[in-house]
Amino acid sequence: MKSLYNSGNKEWKVSSFSSLSNKHNYAQPQNDGLTADKTHIYNFPRGAKAGQFMHSLFEKLDFQAPSETLISTQLSNFAYDVEQWQDTINRQCNKHPTNTR
């Protein structure tokens, strides 16, 4: 398997989204009343743990038939409040373009 690290070019490297986004000043979404809802996806915790949760979930998730059980298990495994975030994550996973439901 080929390495992702290119030792010949010191300017080239693999970075996380968090690392890349810390270098840019992105505008915050306009508060249109949606973000006042504590369960809106914009209010989902940020940071490395959230990124690991999403990455782990997306590795296991069948986007054509998202499993509510898998989502609740992953939320629990990462110590998120299942009751607070279950519906939010379910909605987001069901928006995927390959989901025909």
C-alpha positions, 0 to 999 in steps of 0.5 A: 500500500502506498503511503499518504506522506510524500517525504520528497515534498515538505509542503505537502501533508495530510491534515484534518479538517479541524487543522485546516479550518483553524487557519481560515476565518470562516463566517458564522452562519446567520442566526435565522432562528434555526440555531436557537433550537438546542438540537439544531445541527449547528449546535452539535458540539465541535472539536476532535471528539465530534469529528471522531464521532462523525468519522466513526458513524460514517464508516459504519453507516449504510446511507441508503438505510440509516440505522437509528440503532447504530446512530444511538449506539455511536452517540452513546459510545462517544458520551453524547446525550442520545435523547438530545441528538438522536433525531438531529443526527437521524435527520442529517443522515436521511438527507444524503442524496443516495437515500431514497426514503 
